[in-house]
Amino acid sequence: MANYYVNNKQQENGDHEVHKSGCDYFPKDYKYLGNFSDCEDAVKEAEKEYDQVNGCYYCSNDCHTQ
């Protein structure tokens, strides 16, 4: 289980990235999503708020699509 967060600021391509606590690329403007066993559930939670969500390449790579 890990704490997950979503970046409130979208990337240039429109993605709002999901990060795990402790990520080297943790955003400054974020929303806490909750404690999940994997990034897939965290992405689903972030999609309730944002239409375009992606996992961080570094800490949530299993959910990174680009």
PyMOL Python script that loads the backbone (N, CA, C, O; Angstrom):
from pymol import cmd

cmd.read_pdbstr("""\
ATOM      1  N   MET A   1       0.850  -1.180   0.000  1.00  0.00           N
ATOM      2  CA  MET A   1       0.000   0.000   0.000  1.00  0.00           C
ATOM      3  C   MET A   1       0.894   1.241   0.000  1.00  0.00           C
ATOM      4  O   MET A   1       1.957   1.270   0.621  1.00  0.00           O
ATOM      5  N   ALA A   2       0.432   2.250  -0.709  1.00  0.00           N
ATOM      6  CA  ALA A   2       1.185   3.507  -0.784  1.00  0.00           C
ATOM      7  C   ALA A   2       0.214   4.668  -0.918  1.00  0.00           C
ATOM      8  O   ALA A   2      -0.910   4.505  -1.395  1.00  0.00           O
ATOM      9  N   ASN A   3       0.659   5.829  -0.494  1.00  0.00           N
ATOM     10  CA  ASN A   3      -0.121   7.052  -0.665  1.00  0.00           C
ATOM     11  C   ASN A   3       0.112   7.603  -2.062  1.00  0.00           C
ATOM     12  O   ASN A   3       1.250   7.697  -2.524  1.00  0.00           O
ATOM     13  N   TYR A   4      -0.981   7.966  -2.732  1.00  0.00           N
ATOM     14  CA  TYR A   4      -0.905   8.495  -4.093  1.00  0.00           C
ATOM     15  C   TYR A   4      -1.506   9.891  -4.152  1.00  0.00           C
ATOM     16  O   TYR A   4      -2.403  10.243  -3.386  1.00  0.00           O
ATOM     17  N   TYR A   5      -0.980  10.672  -5.087  1.00  0.00           N
ATOM     18  CA  TYR A   5      -1.365  12.063  -5.271  1.00  0.00           C
ATOM     19  C   TYR A   5      -1.483  12.343  -6.760  1.00  0.00           C
ATOM     20  O   TYR A   5      -0.866  11.658  -7.576  1.00  0.00           O
ATOM     21  N   VAL A   6      -2.273  13.347  -7.113  1.00  0.00           N
ATOM     22  CA  VAL A   6      -2.372  13.767  -8.511  1.00  0.00           C
ATOM     23  C   VAL A   6      -1.902  15.212  -8.605  1.00  0.00           C
ATOM     24  O   VAL A   6      -2.203  16.043  -7.748  1.00  0.00           O
ATOM     25  N   ASN A   7      -1.167  15.482  -9.654  1.00  0.00           N
ATOM     26  CA  ASN A   7      -0.690  16.834  -9.917  1.00  0.00           C
ATOM     27  C   ASN A   7      -1.865  17.670 -10.409  1.00  0.00           C
ATOM     28  O   ASN A   7      -2.490  17.327 -11.412  1.00  0.00           O
ATOM     29  N   ASN A   8      -2.171  18.765  -9.712  1.00  0.00           N
ATOM     30  CA  ASN A   8      -3.260  19.646 -10.141  1.00  0.00           C
ATOM     31  C   ASN A   8      -2.906  20.425 -11.397  1.00  0.00           C
ATOM     32  O   ASN A   8      -3.790  20.852 -12.139  1.00  0.00           O
ATOM     33  N   LYS A   9      -1.614  20.610 -11.633  1.00  0.00           N
ATOM     34  CA  LYS A   9      -1.157  21.320 -12.827  1.00  0.00           C
ATOM     35  C   LYS A   9      -0.955  20.299 -13.946  1.00  0.00           C
ATOM     36  O   LYS A   9      -0.220  19.324 -13.785  1.00  0.00           O
ATOM     37  N   GLN A  10      -1.603  20.532 -15.058  1.00  0.00           N
ATOM     38  CA  GLN A  10      -1.486  19.573 -16.160  1.00  0.00           C
ATOM     39  C   GLN A  10      -0.164  19.734 -16.901  1.00  0.00           C
ATOM     40  O   GLN A  10       0.421  20.817 -16.937  1.00  0.00           O
ATOM     41  N   GLN A  11       0.291  18.634 -17.488  1.00  0.00           N
ATOM     42  CA  GLN A  11       1.490  18.645 -18.310  1.00  0.00           C
ATOM     43  C   GLN A  11       1.182  19.350 -19.636  1.00  0.00           C
ATOM     44  O   GLN A  11       0.028  19.676 -19.914  1.00  0.00           O
ATOM     45  N   GLU A  12       2.197  19.581 -20.439  1.00  0.00           N
ATOM     46  CA  GLU A  12       1.995  20.241 -21.732  1.00  0.00           C
ATOM     47  C   GLU A  12       1.022  19.480 -22.624  1.00  0.00           C
ATOM     48  O   GLU A  12       0.317  20.083 -23.433  1.00  0.00           O
ATOM     49  N   ASN A  13       0.981  18.152 -22.480  1.00  0.00           N
ATOM     50  CA  ASN A  13       0.078  17.345 -23.309  1.00  0.00           C
ATOM     51  C   ASN A  13      -1.322  17.219 -22.697  1.00  0.00           C
ATOM     52  O   ASN A  13      -2.188  16.553 -23.264  1.00  0.00           O
ATOM     53  N   GLY A  14      -1.545  17.857 -21.543  1.00  0.00           N
ATOM     54  CA  GLY A  14      -2.859  17.835 -20.914  1.00  0.00           C
ATOM     55  C   GLY A  14      -3.021  16.824 -19.796  1.00  0.00           C
ATOM     56  O   GLY A  14      -4.037  16.834 -19.101  1.00  0.00           O
ATOM     57  N   ASP A  15      -2.038  15.947 -19.607  1.00  0.00           N
ATOM     58  CA  ASP A  15      -2.112  14.929 -18.557  1.00  0.00           C
ATOM     59  C   ASP A  15      -1.977  15.536 -17.165  1.00  0.00           C
ATOM     60  O   ASP A  15      -1.230  16.490 -16.948  1.00  0.00           O
ATOM     61  N   HIS A  16      -2.715  14.957 -16.239  1.00  0.00           N
ATOM     62  CA  HIS A  16      -2.508  15.198 -14.815  1.00  0.00           C
ATOM     63  C   HIS A  16      -1.863  13.920 -14.295  1.00  0.00           C
ATOM     64  O   HIS A  16      -2.498  12.866 -14.281  1.00  0.00           O
ATOM     65  N   GLU A  17      -0.614  14.007 -13.869  1.00  0.00           N
ATOM     66  CA  GLU A  17       0.135  12.814 -13.493  1.00  0.00           C
ATOM     67  C   GLU A  17      -0.139  12.381 -12.055  1.00  0.00           C
ATOM     68  O   GLU A  17      -0.271  13.200 -11.146  1.00  0.00           O
ATOM     69  N   VAL A  18      -0.218  11.059 -11.885  1.00  0.00           N
ATOM     70  CA  VAL A  18      -0.384  10.442 -10.575  1.00  0.00           C
ATOM     71  C   VAL A  18       0.997  10.059 -10.055  1.00  0.00           C
ATOM     72  O   VAL A  18       1.789   9.436 -10.761  1.00  0.00           O
ATOM     73  N   HIS A  19       1.275  10.444  -8.802  1.00  0.00           N
ATOM     74  CA  HIS A  19       2.567  10.174  -8.177  1.00  0.00           C
ATOM     75  C   HIS A  19       2.376   9.424  -6.869  1.00  0.00           C
ATOM     76  O   HIS A  19       1.377   9.579  -6.168  1.00  0.00           O
ATOM     77  N   LYS A  20       3.382   8.601  -6.569  1.00  0.00           N
ATOM     78  CA  LYS A  20       3.428   7.889  -5.297  1.00  0.00           C
ATOM     79  C   LYS A  20       4.253   8.722  -4.319  1.00  0.00           C
ATOM     80  O   LYS A  20       5.202   9.394  -4.721  1.00  0.00           O
ATOM     81  N   SER A  21       3.899   8.680  -3.065  1.00  0.00           N
ATOM     82  CA  SER A  21       4.644   9.387  -2.032  1.00  0.00           C
ATOM     83  C   SER A  21       6.123   9.018  -2.118  1.00  0.00           C
ATOM     84  O   SER A  21       6.470   7.843  -2.243  1.00  0.00           O
ATOM     85  N   GLY A  22       6.995  10.030  -2.048  1.00  0.00           N
ATOM     86  CA  GLY A  22       8.431   9.802  -2.108  1.00  0.00           C
ATOM     87  C   GLY A  22       9.030   9.914  -3.489  1.00  0.00           C
ATOM     88  O   GLY A  22      10.242   9.765  -3.645  1.00  0.00           O
ATOM     89  N   CYS A  23       8.210  10.173  -4.503  1.00  0.00           N
ATOM     90  CA  CYS A  23       8.695  10.290  -5.881  1.00  0.00           C
ATOM     91  C   CYS A  23       9.662  11.476  -5.995  1.00  0.00           C
ATOM     92  O   CYS A  23       9.429  12.534  -5.411  1.00  0.00           O
ATOM     93  N   ASP A  24      10.734  11.289  -6.744  1.00  0.00           N
ATOM     94  CA  ASP A  24      11.693  12.371  -6.991  1.00  0.00           C
ATOM     95  C   ASP A  24      11.074  13.509  -7.790  1.00  0.00           C
ATOM     96  O   ASP A  24      11.592  14.625  -7.779  1.00  0.00           O
ATOM     97  N   TYR A  25       9.975  13.240  -8.479  1.00  0.00           N
ATOM     98  CA  TYR A  25       9.314  14.246  -9.325  1.00  0.00           C
ATOM     99  C   TYR A  25       7.962  14.663  -8.742  1.00  0.00           C
ATOM    100  O   TYR A  25       7.034  15.011  -9.473  1.00  0.00           O
ATOM    101  N   PHE A  26       7.872  14.622  -7.430  1.00  0.00           N
ATOM    102  CA  PHE A  26       6.623  14.949  -6.741  1.00  0.00           C
ATOM    103  C   PHE A  26       6.230  16.405  -7.035  1.00  0.00           C
ATOM    104  O   PHE A  26       7.068  17.302  -6.938  1.00  0.00           O
ATOM    105  N   PRO A  27       4.970  16.640  -7.392  1.00  0.00           N
ATOM    106  CA  PRO A  27       4.530  17.994  -7.762  1.00  0.00           C
ATOM    107  C   PRO A  27       4.399  18.935  -6.567  1.00  0.00           C
ATOM    108  O   PRO A  27       4.264  18.492  -5.426  1.00  0.00           O
ATOM    109  N   LYS A  28       4.439  20.221  -6.841  1.00  0.00           N
ATOM    110  CA  LYS A  28       4.258  21.235  -5.797  1.00  0.00           C
ATOM    111  C   LYS A  28       2.781  21.502  -5.533  1.00  0.00           C
ATOM    112  O   LYS A  28       2.394  21.842  -4.414  1.00  0.00           O
ATOM    113  N   ASP A  29       1.959  21.346  -6.568  1.00  0.00           N
ATOM    114  CA  ASP A  29       0.517  21.592  -6.463  1.00  0.00           C
ATOM    115  C   ASP A  29      -0.191  20.259  -6.696  1.00  0.00           C
ATOM    116  O   ASP A  29      -0.320  19.810  -7.834  1.00  0.00           O
ATOM    117  N   TYR A  30      -0.641  19.641  -5.630  1.00  0.00           N
ATOM    118  CA  TYR A  30      -1.182  18.286  -5.735  1.00  0.00           C
ATOM    119  C   TYR A  30      -2.431  18.107  -4.883  1.00  0.00           C
ATOM    120  O   TYR A  30      -2.755  18.919  -4.017  1.00  0.00           O
ATOM    121  N   LYS A  31      -3.118  17.001  -5.173  1.00  0.00           N
ATOM    122  CA  LYS A  31      -4.277  16.593  -4.383  1.00  0.00           C
ATOM    123  C   LYS A  31      -4.039  15.157  -3.926  1.00  0.00           C
ATOM    124  O   LYS A  31      -3.633  14.302  -4.713  1.00  0.00           O
ATOM    125  N   TYR A  32      -4.293  14.906  -2.653  1.00  0.00           N
ATOM    126  CA  TYR A  32      -4.165  13.553  -2.116  1.00  0.00           C
ATOM    127  C   TYR A  32      -5.300  12.684  -2.647  1.00  0.00           C
ATOM    128  O   TYR A  32      -6.470  13.061  -2.575  1.00  0.00           O
ATOM    129  N   LEU A  33      -4.943  11.525  -3.178  1.00  0.00           N
ATOM    130  CA  LEU A  33      -5.946  10.605  -3.724  1.00  0.00           C
ATOM    131  C   LEU A  33      -6.337   9.528  -2.727  1.00  0.00           C
ATOM    132  O   LEU A  33      -7.498   9.125  -2.667  1.00  0.00           O
ATOM    133  N   GLY A  34      -5.375   9.062  -1.948  1.00  0.00           N
ATOM    134  CA  GLY A  34      -5.645   8.008  -0.982  1.00  0.00           C
ATOM    135  C   GLY A  34      -4.526   6.993  -0.936  1.00  0.00           C
ATOM    136  O   GLY A  34      -3.491   7.148  -1.583  1.00  0.00           O
ATOM    137  N   ASN A  35      -4.755   5.944  -0.154  1.00  0.00           N
ATOM    138  CA  ASN A  35      -3.789   4.867   0.023  1.00  0.00           C
ATOM    139  C   ASN A  35      -4.275   3.675  -0.784  1.00  0.00           C
ATOM    140  O   ASN A  35      -5.353   3.139  -0.526  1.00  0.00           O
ATOM    141  N   PHE A  36      -3.479   3.262  -1.760  1.00  0.00           N
ATOM    142  CA  PHE A  36      -3.892   2.198  -2.677  1.00  0.00           C
ATOM    143  C   PHE A  36      -2.809   1.131  -2.793  1.00  0.00           C
ATOM    144  O   PHE A  36      -1.638   1.390  -2.514  1.00  0.00           O
ATOM    145  N   SER A  37      -3.202  -0.051  -3.200  1.00  0.00           N
ATOM    146  CA  SER A  37      -2.253  -1.151  -3.381  1.00  0.00           C
ATOM    147  C   SER A  37      -1.503  -1.052  -4.703  1.00  0.00           C
ATOM    148  O   SER A  37      -0.439  -1.650  -4.864  1.00  0.00           O
ATOM    149  N   ASP A  38      -2.058  -0.293  -5.653  1.00  0.00           N
ATOM    150  CA  ASP A  38      -1.372  -0.116  -6.936  1.00  0.00           C
ATOM    151  C   ASP A  38      -1.806   1.190  -7.589  1.00  0.00           C
ATOM    152  O   ASP A  38      -2.783   1.817  -7.181  1.00  0.00           O
ATOM    153  N   CYS A  39      -1.052   1.582  -8.616  1.00  0.00           N
ATOM    154  CA  CYS A  39      -1.328   2.854  -9.276  1.00  0.00           C
ATOM    155  C   CYS A  39      -2.627   2.838 -10.080  1.00  0.00           C
ATOM    156  O   CYS A  39      -3.219   3.890 -10.320  1.00  0.00           O
ATOM    157  N   GLU A  40      -3.068   1.663 -10.492  1.00  0.00           N
ATOM    158  CA  GLU A  40      -4.296   1.586 -11.288  1.00  0.00           C
ATOM    159  C   GLU A  40      -5.491   2.151 -10.523  1.00  0.00           C
ATOM    160  O   GLU A  40      -6.290   2.902 -11.082  1.00  0.00           O
ATOM    161  N   ASP A  41      -5.610   1.796  -9.258  1.00  0.00           N
ATOM    162  CA  ASP A  41      -6.714   2.312  -8.447  1.00  0.00           C
ATOM    163  C   ASP A  41      -6.558   3.813  -8.207  1.00  0.00           C
ATOM    164  O   ASP A  41      -7.548   4.543  -8.152  1.00  0.00           O
ATOM    165  N   ALA A  42      -5.315   4.269  -8.063  1.00  0.00           N
ATOM    166  CA  ALA A  42      -5.065   5.698  -7.873  1.00  0.00           C
ATOM    167  C   ALA A  42      -5.446   6.483  -9.122  1.00  0.00           C
ATOM    168  O   ALA A  42      -6.019   7.568  -9.019  1.00  0.00           O
ATOM    169  N   VAL A  43      -5.135   5.951 -10.295  1.00  0.00           N
ATOM    170  CA  VAL A  43      -5.500   6.608 -11.561  1.00  0.00           C
ATOM    171  C   VAL A  43      -7.023   6.683 -11.680  1.00  0.00           C
ATOM    172  O   VAL A  43      -7.562   7.714 -12.083  1.00  0.00           O
ATOM    173  N   LYS A  44      -7.711   5.610 -11.337  1.00  0.00           N
ATOM    174  CA  LYS A  44      -9.177   5.617 -11.381  1.00  0.00           C
ATOM    175  C   LYS A  44      -9.749   6.703 -10.477  1.00  0.00           C
ATOM    176  O   LYS A  44     -10.713   7.377 -10.839  1.00  0.00           O
ATOM    177  N   GLU A  45      -9.154   6.868  -9.310  1.00  0.00           N
ATOM    178  CA  GLU A  45      -9.604   7.904  -8.383  1.00  0.00           C
ATOM    179  C   GLU A  45      -9.348   9.293  -8.964  1.00  0.00           C
ATOM    180  O   GLU A  45     -10.200  10.175  -8.851  1.00  0.00           O
ATOM    181  N   ALA A  46      -8.193   9.495  -9.580  1.00  0.00           N
ATOM    182  CA  ALA A  46      -7.858  10.791 -10.183  1.00  0.00           C
ATOM    183  C   ALA A  46      -8.780  11.112 -11.355  1.00  0.00           C
ATOM    184  O   ALA A  46      -9.064  12.280 -11.620  1.00  0.00           O
ATOM    185  N   GLU A  47      -9.245  10.085 -12.053  1.00  0.00           N
ATOM    186  CA  GLU A  47     -10.140  10.293 -13.204  1.00  0.00           C
ATOM    187  C   GLU A  47     -11.512  10.807 -12.772  1.00  0.00           C
ATOM    188  O   GLU A  47     -12.278  11.278 -13.613  1.00  0.00           O
ATOM    189  N   LYS A  48     -11.833  10.729 -11.504  1.00  0.00           N
ATOM    190  CA  LYS A  48     -13.078  11.313 -11.001  1.00  0.00           C
ATOM    191  C   LYS A  48     -12.995  12.836 -11.041  1.00  0.00           C
ATOM    192  O   LYS A  48     -14.019  13.516 -11.105  1.00  0.00           O
ATOM    193  N   GLU A  49     -11.774  13.368 -11.005  1.00  0.00           N
ATOM    194  CA  GLU A  49     -11.540  14.813 -10.983  1.00  0.00           C
ATOM    195  C   GLU A  49     -11.089  15.358 -12.341  1.00  0.00           C
ATOM    196  O   GLU A  49     -11.473  16.458 -12.739  1.00  0.00           O
ATOM    197  N   TYR A  50     -10.274  14.577 -13.040  1.00  0.00           N
ATOM    198  CA  TYR A  50      -9.683  15.032 -14.304  1.00  0.00           C
ATOM    199  C   TYR A  50      -9.964  14.035 -15.425  1.00  0.00           C
ATOM    200  O   TYR A  50      -9.992  12.824 -15.205  1.00  0.00           O
ATOM    201  N   ASP A  51     -10.171  14.563 -16.627  1.00  0.00           N
ATOM    202  CA  ASP A  51     -10.461  13.713 -17.782  1.00  0.00           C
ATOM    203  C   ASP A  51      -9.211  13.015 -18.318  1.00  0.00           C
ATOM    204  O   ASP A  51      -9.289  11.883 -18.796  1.00  0.00           O
ATOM    205  N   GLN A  52      -8.078  13.675 -18.240  1.00  0.00           N
ATOM    206  CA  GLN A  52      -6.847  13.137 -18.822  1.00  0.00           C
ATOM    207  C   GLN A  52      -5.829  12.895 -17.707  1.00  0.00           C
ATOM    208  O   GLN A  52      -5.253  13.837 -17.163  1.00  0.00           O
ATOM    209  N   VAL A  53      -5.616  11.617 -17.374  1.00  0.00           N
ATOM    210  CA  VAL A  53      -4.748  11.227 -16.259  1.00  0.00           C
ATOM    211  C   VAL A  53      -3.739  10.200 -16.757  1.00  0.00           C
ATOM    212  O   VAL A  53      -4.047   9.363 -17.605  1.00  0.00           O
ATOM    213  N   ASN A  54      -2.534  10.280 -16.214  1.00  0.00           N
ATOM    214  CA  ASN A  54      -1.484   9.347 -16.582  1.00  0.00           C
ATOM    215  C   ASN A  54      -0.631   9.087 -15.351  1.00  0.00           C
ATOM    216  O   ASN A  54      -0.508   9.960 -14.491  1.00  0.00           O
ATOM    217  N   GLY A  55      -0.045   7.912 -15.253  1.00  0.00           N
ATOM    218  CA  GLY A  55       0.875   7.616 -14.170  1.00  0.00           C
ATOM    219  C   GLY A  55       2.236   8.224 -14.442  1.00  0.00           C
ATOM    220  O   GLY A  55       2.661   8.330 -15.592  1.00  0.00           O
ATOM    221  N   CYS A  56       2.911   8.618 -13.392  1.00  0.00           N
ATOM    222  CA  CYS A  56       4.263   9.148 -13.502  1.00  0.00           C
ATOM    223  C   CYS A  56       5.190   8.068 -14.063  1.00  0.00           C
ATOM    224  O   CYS A  56       5.138   6.914 -13.636  1.00  0.00           O
ATOM    225  N   TYR A  57       6.021   8.442 -15.004  1.00  0.00           N
ATOM    226  CA  TYR A  57       6.966   7.502 -15.621  1.00  0.00           C
ATOM    227  C   TYR A  57       7.893   6.890 -14.573  1.00  0.00           C
ATOM    228  O   TYR A  57       8.285   5.730 -14.697  1.00  0.00           O
ATOM    229  N   TYR A  58       8.246   7.656 -13.544  1.00  0.00           N
ATOM    230  CA  TYR A  58       9.252   7.228 -12.577  1.00  0.00           C
ATOM    231  C   TYR A  58       8.696   6.452 -11.391  1.00  0.00           C
ATOM    232  O   TYR A  58       9.305   5.471 -10.966  1.00  0.00           O
ATOM    233  N   CYS A  59       7.561   6.863 -10.851  1.00  0.00           N
ATOM    234  CA  CYS A  59       7.068   6.193  -9.647  1.00  0.00           C
ATOM    235  C   CYS A  59       5.796   5.369  -9.866  1.00  0.00           C
ATOM    236  O   CYS A  59       5.432   4.555  -9.017  1.00  0.00           O
ATOM    237  N   SER A  60       5.126   5.574 -10.989  1.00  0.00           N
ATOM    238  CA  SER A  60       3.895   4.832 -11.312  1.00  0.00           C
ATOM    239  C   SER A  60       3.958   4.332 -12.749  1.00  0.00           C
ATOM    240  O   SER A  60       3.005   4.472 -13.515  1.00  0.00           O
ATOM    241  N   ASN A  61       5.087   3.754 -13.094  1.00  0.00           N
ATOM    242  CA  ASN A  61       5.348   3.372 -14.478  1.00  0.00           C
ATOM    243  C   ASN A  61       4.359   2.359 -15.022  1.00  0.00           C
ATOM    244  O   ASN A  61       4.079   2.361 -16.220  1.00  0.00           O
ATOM    245  N   ASP A  62       3.825   1.497 -14.175  1.00  0.00           N
ATOM    246  CA  ASP A  62       2.844   0.505 -14.632  1.00  0.00           C
ATOM    247  C   ASP A  62       1.597   1.189 -15.214  1.00  0.00           C
ATOM    248  O   ASP A  62       0.872   0.587 -16.005  1.00  0.00           O
ATOM    249  N   CYS A  63       1.355   2.430 -14.826  1.00  0.00           N
ATOM    250  CA  CYS A  63       0.185   3.168 -15.287  1.00  0.00           C
ATOM    251  C   CYS A  63       0.553   4.291 -16.256  1.00  0.00           C
ATOM    252  O   CYS A  63      -0.299   5.092 -16.641  1.00  0.00           O
ATOM    253  N   HIS A  64       1.809   4.343 -16.641  1.00  0.00           N
ATOM    254  CA  HIS A  64       2.267   5.374 -17.584  1.00  0.00           C
ATOM    255  C   HIS A  64       2.001   4.884 -19.002  1.00  0.00           C
ATOM    256  O   HIS A  64       2.394   3.777 -19.369  1.00  0.00           O
ATOM    257  N   THR A  65       1.327   5.720 -19.800  1.00  0.00           N
ATOM    258  CA  THR A  65       0.918   5.279 -21.144  1.00  0.00           C
ATOM    259  C   THR A  65       1.665   5.943 -22.279  1.00  0.00           C
ATOM    260  O   THR A  65       1.463   5.567 -23.433  1.00  0.00           O
ATOM    261  N   GLN A  66       2.521   6.918 -22.003  1.00  0.00           N
ATOM    262  CA  GLN A  66       3.240   7.576 -23.096  1.00  0.00           C
ATOM    263  C   GLN A  66       4.713   7.577 -22.838  1.00  0.00           C
ATOM    264  O   GLN A  66       5.482   8.089 -23.652  1.00  0.00           O
TER     265      GLN A  66
END
""", "prot")
cmd.dss("prot")
cmd.show_as("cartoon", "prot")
cmd.util.cbc("prot")
cmd.orient("prot")
